[in-house]
Amino acid sequence: MRKAPTFWTAVAAALGVACVAPRQESPPVVTSGAADTIAAPPAPPPPGLAAQGSTRAAGTLSWEEMSVRMVGRETSAGLRIDVTTLSDDALSVAAPDIRAYLEDLKSRIPESGVSETEARELTSFLVGYTGFEKEVSFDPTLLLIQSEGSTHYPRTIVPLSTHFDRRVVDLYETVYGIYLFDPGIDLAATLDFRYGELSSGTAWRGIVQRIQRAQARIESQR
C-alpha cells in the first residue's frame, strides 16, 4: 500500500460521501466478445507464481481474504457469487502470486474496448459465478452495491470466461467477469453487495479491517 494517508482514509476525507451512480433504464454494458481476448483461469493460481526479484514488501492476504461471498437461495438456489476487490491498495497487500495474477487481469481490461483512463479510474471488482447444480442461470446485471443510503450500479461488465455470456453455469463450473463501477465509491465504508434477494451483509467490513492490518504490518517492517 501507499504510505500515509492510505487509500482508505484519503478517499473518505476527500469525498465525504460516496459518489452515486444514477439508475439507468438500460442495463449496464456487457462488453461483447471480451472473453475471446481476455482469458481467466477457472480458479486462483497456485502458490509460487510470483515474479522473482520483486522489491515490494511481500503481502499476505489470500484470495478469500479479499472477497465477499453470497450463496444462493430461493430463486438463485444452486448459485454462489464471489466478489473480489481489485483496488490497487488491496492488491498491494495480497500474497505475491495472487497480486501478480489479479494485476495482470486489470492490466488487460483495455483489450475489451474499455479505455485505459476508465480502466484506471473506475472502481473494479472481479466477480465469479459458481454453479452447484446443473445448468444454474444467473443475470450478471443484477449485481449492485448499496452503501450508506446510496446505490451503485455497474457501468460496464467485462466478461473474462468464455461462457460468461451464456448466463448459465453447470455443476462446479465458475465463470468470471470484471465489474467496473463509477469512481469515488468510498471503499472504507460498509459496502453491501446485492444480487436479487442475496446480500453480503457486513462481510466487506472484515475485508477493510484485514487490509488495514496488513498495511500496518508491512509498514512496521520497513
C-alpha positions, 0 to 999 in steps of 0.5 A, a space after each residue: 500500500 501507499 504510505 500515509 494517508 492510505 487509500 482508505 482514509 484519503 478517499 473518505 476525507 476527500 469525498 465525504 460521501 460516496 459518489 452515486 451512480 444514477 439508475 439507468 433504464 438500460 442495463 449496464 454494458 456487457 462488453 461483447 466478445 471480451 472473453 475471446 481476448 481476455 482469458 481467466 483461469 477457472 480458479 486462483 493460481 497456485 502458490 509460487 507464481 510470483 515474479 522473482 526479484 520483486 522489491 515490494 514488501 511481500 503481502 499476505 492476504 489470500 484470495 478469500 481474504 479479499 472477497 465477499 461471498 453470497 450463496 444462493 437461495 430461493 430463486 438463485 438456489 444452486 448459485 454462489 457469487 464471489 466478489 473480489 476487490 481489485 483496488 490497487 491498495 488491496 492488491 498491494 497487500 495480497 500474497 505475491 502470486 495472487 497480486 501478480 495474477 489479479 494485476 495482470 487481469 486489470 492490466 488487460 481490461 483495455 483489450 475489451 474496448 474499455 479505455 485505459 483512463 476508465 480502466 484506471 479510474 473506475 472502481 473494479 471488482 472481479 466477480 465469479 459465478 459458481 454453479 452447484 447444480 446443473 445448468 444454474 442461470 444467473 443475470 450478471 446485471 443484477 449485481 449492485 452495491 448499496 452503501 450508506 443510503 446510496 446505490 451503485 450500479 455497474 457501468 460496464 461488465 467485462 466478461 473474462 470466461 468464455 461462457 460468461 455470456 451464456 448466463 448459465 453455469 453447470 455443476 462446479 463450473 465458475 465463470 468470471 467477469 470484471 465489474 467496473 463501477 463509477 469512481 469515488 465509491 468510498 471503499 472504507 465504508 460498509 459496502 453491501 453487495 446485492 444480487 436479487 434477494 442475496 446480500 453480503 451483509 457486513 462481510 466487506 467490513 472484515 475485508 477493510 479491517 484485514 487490509 488495514 492490518 496488513 498495511 500496518 504490518 508491512 509498514 512496521 517492517 520497513 
